[in-house]
Amino acid sequence: MKRIIILCLLLALFVACVPTPEDEIVIGKNTQTMLAAAESDASAEETNVHKMQVPDRYQCELLSAGGNVTVSVDATIFVPNGPLPIVRVLPRDFTEADAQNFISVLLGSDPYYYDGVYPKSYWRERLDAAIDAIDHWDEGGMNYFNEYDTPEEAREGLEKLNRYLNEAPDEPVRVEPDFSFETVRAYNSEGPIETTDNYMSVRFVDPSQSFGQFHIMNAREISGIVDLEYFRDAEKTNPNFFDALSDVTKVLKITQSEAEAKAKAVADALGMTDFVLSKSYGANAYYNGPNDYAPVWTCILTRTFGAAPTTYTSNNAGSMFNTDLQSETLYIDIDDTGVYYLRYEGPLDILETVNADAKLLPFSEIQSIFERMVVLKDNKADHPEEGEVSHSDRYVISEVRLGLALVREQDKDTALLVPAWDFLGYLESTYPGNTFTSYNDGFYSFLTINAIDGSIIDRSLGY
């Protein structure tokens, strides 16, 4: 897989610390101080959430001092119907037991594992596709090839595909896989890097006769990535381009609500019964071929603690090359056949509930912090880097959610899930002659505010 190759060539990387904008409302991020502030004398009849006096909707228009950032808020406010706890957790790696659990649920009792050598059917399909692309070169067929610039060059390259076809076995060779982990081979400019990072990769033939892969990557040291992936059709699916929003209602028979129920049933079968749906949307899972997509319903689930959900955002900590603290998330793509793709990232061990009903700041105070800070944090439009084209940004915020966010615990290996407000939406950036929209799923958090002490949480860093 491309991901293994990329990780094996990564340079040693360091987490970059981004300073919080200087402002008196951003207090020090001392977790012990925060825990003390969360102590409350709330009665059993009234949780701290009920004392916050939260309106149903929040509307405002803001403009930065430099005039290049506009914030448009017309947002529904989502608040849990019960207390929000503080929970201590420990980020963990995936194990062989995890692998066996997911494989038994996703592949059934008698999966067909093969040795990774493709049979004639695979190469015949590739050969037919290549010939079709050559015959329709000017209508987009050229996009099928990476290594050829002309149809003549591509036609000469068919000899290689014919050789693969002739040498391939008639059927995939069935094997019993080794479920042990292998150490990642990593290098920097000075040579090999010693690491305990590891991975597991198992190939299988799906009942639909597609060639699938089950893959686990434990790579906290090198890239901060710890995830488990299931590809029903691994040789066609390109995971780097997942989740392009799309109207799939005309091409999928399964409805969105049916897909959500299917995703929840899969999570329950995996023993992840405390995970609930955070959001879902129609998407195209991109194939490697031109103009060939797989329509899916993407369902995103997060862990809950009683009434308190972990808030999903599209800029959660744990992005590649950034940090070793991923927000725990389960992604399941559903099509008419079933699970097309699954990814579980950032697994956590739950250690203890530190505070079952944390004391929270009034929403009016959260609102004041938001209106002062959102135009300061990550404001690149007013402060462009040298050589960057001048532009303006508009933050469009349509949802405000109170839930749990993952933050690092000072001087410890553990982390805390703490109550936090997320202001979610999308970005419009206007350059001379063009306007671009980013974070199209509408779940980018422009500001995450600790609901206990009002400090700003940088989701890209985890504190």
N, C-alpha and C positions, 0 to 999 in steps of 0.2 A: 504493500500500500504506500501511496505517496506520503502519507503522514509519517510512517516509520522512517522513510528516507530523509524527510525534512528534519525530523528530530535528531537523527543520527548526525546531521551536519551542523547542528546549531552551535553558535558560539556561546561561551559562558556569558550570561546576561545578569545584570543587576537591577533590582527594583528601583525605579526612579521615584524620589519623594517630591511630590508637588505641594508647595506650601499653601496653606489656607489663606485666602485674601485677608489682609490685615484690617481687622474691624473689631470693635470692642464687644460685639455680640457673639463672636465665636470664642467660646471658652476653651480651655485646655482639654484635650481628649484623654483625660485620666479616668480609666475604667473604675477604679476604686471610688473616686469621687462621684461618678455617675451612679454606682450601685448604692451609695449612701443616700443620694438624692432620690432614689426610687422608693425608699422606704415610706410606707404610708399607714395611716390608721383607718383606711377605708372599711366601712362596715360590710357585712355580708349582704345587706340589702341593696347596696349601691356600689358598683365597681368604679374604679378610677376613670374608665372610659366615659361613664355617664356624667362625670363632673366637668367634662371638657367643653360642654356647650358648643357642639359642632353644628353648623348650619348644613342644610341639604346641598347647597350649591355655593360655589365661590366664583366671583367674577371680578376682574380688574384689568387695567391696561397700564403697562409700565414702560419707561424709556430710560436707557442708560445715560450716564453723564456725558459720554462721548457722542450720543445720538445715533449709534449704529446698531444697537440691540433693542428690539421691541419685544415685549412679553405680553401675549394675549391669553388671558385666562378666562375660560367659560367652562367650568369643570364641575362634574358630579363628584361628591365626596363619599367615599366608601369607608365605613367604620365597622369593625367587628362588633358582634352583639354580646360580647362577653369580655372578661378581663384579658389584658395583654401581659404575658409573663416575661421574665428574663431567663434564658436557658443557656447553660454552659454546655458547649459541644467540643468535640475533638475531630478535626479533619482526619480522614483515614484513607488508606489505599484499598483497592479492590483485591479480593482474595480468590483462591480456587473455588471456595464454597460459593462466592457470588457468581462465578462463572457457571457452575453447575446449576444453580438456581435459575438464572436467566435462560440458559440453554434448554432446560427441561420445560419451561413455560413457553418459550418462543419457538422451539424446534420440535417439541413433542417427545414421545417416548422412544422413537427409533429413528433418529436423524441420520441422513446419508452424508457422512463426511468423506471428502475426497482429498487427494494428495496435492491439489493446486495445479495439476496439469490439465489444460482444457481439452475437451474431446473435439471430434470433427464437427459436431453441430455448432460449436462456438465459432470456430474458424470459418465455417461455411457462411454463417451469418455475417461475420466481419467482411468476408470477401464479397458477398452480395451487396453489402452496404457501400463498400468502397467502389465497386463498379457503378452502382447507381449514382454515387456522388460525382464520379468522373463524367458520366453521361449527362449530368445536370450541373456542370461546373459553374457556369455563369449565373445559374439560378440559386446559388448558395452552396453548391456542392463543394466548392473550394474550402469552405469552413470545416469540412470533415477532416481535413489533413493538416497536420502541424509541420510536417517535414518537407512537403512538396509545394513548389510555387507555380507549376504548370500542370495541365492534365496529362501531358506527355510524360513528365517525371512520375506522376502518380501512377500511370498505367504501367511503367516499368517496375514500380514498386509492388505491383500485384504478384510478381514472381515470389516475393518473400512470403506473402500470405498463402499462396498456393503450396509452398514448401511446408509451412506450418500445418496446413490442412492435411497434406499427405502423411506427415510424420505423427499426427495426433492419434491417440487411441480412439476406438469407436465409441467407448463409453467412459465416463469418469471412473477412475480406479478408487474403489471404496477402501477406506483405511480406518483404523482406530487412532484418533488423534492423541497427542501428548498435551495435557492441559496445564503443564508447568509453565512458569514465567521465564522469559529470557531477559538478560540484562541489556539495556539500551547501549549501543555503541555511540558515543558522543565525542566530538572533536572541537577544538578551537584552533586558532592560528598557530599555536605552539605544539599541537599534537593531541593525543587522546586525553579525555577527561574521565577521571574516576567518578562513578556515580552508582547509586543503588537503584536508580530508576529502572523499571522493567515493563515488559509488555507480554501479552498473550494474543495469538491470532489463530483462529480455526476457520477452515473453509468447509462449506457444505453445499449440497444440491437441494434446492427447494422443491417441494412437490410440483410447482409450476415449471420446473426444469430450468429455473434461473440459477445462477451461481452466486451464492451468498457468502457472507463473511461475518464472523463474530469476533470482535476485537476489543481488548482492554489495554489502556495505556496508563501506567502510574509514572508520571514524570514531573513530580513536584520540584525536583532540584533544577532541572534544565529549563523547563518552560512554564511550570505552574499548572500543567494540565493533568487532571485525573479524570478519565472518563471511560465509559463502557459504551460500545456501539454495536448495533445489529443492523446489517444491510441485507435485505432480502435479495437484492440484485446488485451486488457490489461492483461488478464490472461495468455497469452502466451509470450507476449513481455517482455524482460528483458532489461530495459533502461540502465543498467550499462554496457552493452556490445554492444552498438550501434556502427554502422559505421566501422565495419571490412571491409576493402576495398575488393572488389570482382568484377570479370567479370560477369555482370548480363545480358549481351547482348544475351546469348543463352537461358535464362529462362524467360525473360520479353519480352512481345510483344511491349510495349511502348518504344520508343527510348529515348535517353538522351535528345535530343532537345525538344521532345514532353513533357517529364517530366518537363523540365525547364519552358516551356510555361505554363504548368498546375500549377506549383508552383507560377509563377508570377500572374496568373489569380486568384489564391486563395488569395494571398496578396492583390491584387487590390480589390477583393470582401470584404475583411476585412477593407477596407479603408486605407490600408498601401501602397498607390500608389507611395510613394517616396522611397520604398524599391526596390532594384534591385539585380539581381543575382550576387553573389560574386564568387561562385564556385559550381561545382556539381561533383559527382562521383558515381560509382556503389558500393553498400555496402550490407552486410548481417545484417539485424536486427535479433539478436539472439533470439531463443526461449528457453524455459526452458528445453525442451527435448533434448536428445542426437542426434547429427547429423541432426537437424531439424532447418532450417533457413528460413528467409523471405527475398527474394531478393528485393531490393529497389534502386531507384535513390535518393540519398541524395542531396537536393538543399539548399544552404545556401544564405540567402539574408541579406543585410545590408542597412541602410538608406543613402540616398544621399542628398546633398545640391547643387542644380544646377549641375555642372559637377563634383563635388567633392564627391567621395564615402567614407564611413567609411570603413577602411581596416579590413577585417576579418583575424584573426590569430587564430591558435589552442591553443594559450596560452594567450588568452584575460583575463583581470582582471575579477574577480568574481568567480574563482574556489572555490569549497566547502572548508570551514574552513579557508578562506583566507581574503576576503575583501568584503565590502558592495558596491563596485563600479563595476558593471558588464557592459561589453560592449554590447550594444543593438544588438541582433542577432535573426533572424528568421530562424529556421530549418524546412524543410518540406520534408518528405520521401514519394515518389510517387511509387506506383506499378500499375499493370494493372487495378486494381479496382478504384484507386484514391488516396486519402491521407491516407497513412498507419499510419503515426505518424507526429505530429507537436509539436514544442517547440518554445516558444517566451520568451526570457530572457532579463533582464535588461531594461525594458521600460523607456523611457525618455520623459519629457515634454520639448519642445523647448521654451526657454524664449526669446532669442534675438540673432541677428547676431552682434557680437562685432566688427568684421572687415571683410568686404566683400572680400578683396583681400590682404591677409597678405604678408608682405615682407619676402622673403625666402633666405636662404644662397645658394651660388653657389653649384652645385653638387660636384665640385672638393673638396670643404671644407667638405662636408658630407662624401665623399669617404675617405678623410684623417682621419676623426674621426672614421669611421668604421674600417679601417685597424689597428688603434692603440687600439681600445677598444674591438673588438670582441674576441680577444684572452685573454682578462682580465676578462670580465664579466662572472660570473658563471663558471669559470674555475676550475672544481673539479678534472680534470685529473692530472694537475700539483700540486694540493694541496689536496690530498685525506684525508678524515677524518680518525681518528684513527680506525684501524681495517678493513678499506676498502681495497679491493683487488686492486692492481695497474692495471691501464688500460690506453688506449689512446682513444681520441675522434677525429672524423673527421666530421666537419660541411660541409654539401653539400648544397650550396645555388644556387637555380635555378631561383628565381624571386626576383626583387627589386621593391617595390611599393611605390608610393607617394600617400597618402590619409589622412584621418582624424583619429586621435587616441583620446581616452577619457582619460583625466587627471583630478585629483582633483584640485579644486581651493582653495587656502590657506585660512584657517579660515572661510570657508563658507560651506553651505550645497550643493552648486551648483558645477558643473564641467564644463570643457571646452572641446569641440572637436577642436583639433588643428592639423595643417598640420604636418605630420611625415613620415619619411622613414622607411619601414620595409624590412628587409633582410630575405627572407623566404626560407625554405628548410627542410631537414631532418638530422638525426644524426646517425652516425655509431660509435658504441662503441666496442672496441676490448679488450677482456680479454684473459688470457692464454687459448688458444685452441678454442675460440669462438668469433664471431663477431655478434653483435646484431644491428638491425635497429630500431630506434624510430621515432615518429612523422611522420608516413608513409604517411600522406596525403600531405606532402610537404609544409604545411602552418604554420610551427612553425617559429616564428620570433626570430632569434638568436640575433638581435639587433634592437631596435626601437630608432630612432634619431629624436628629435624635429627639424623640418625643419626650424624653425625660429631662435633658439638660439644655436642649436647643443648639447643641453643637452640630456642625456640618459634617456629614459622613461622605467621604469620597469613595463612591462605589468601585472605582477602578483600582483603589488601593486597599480597601477593606478597613478603613478607620477614618 
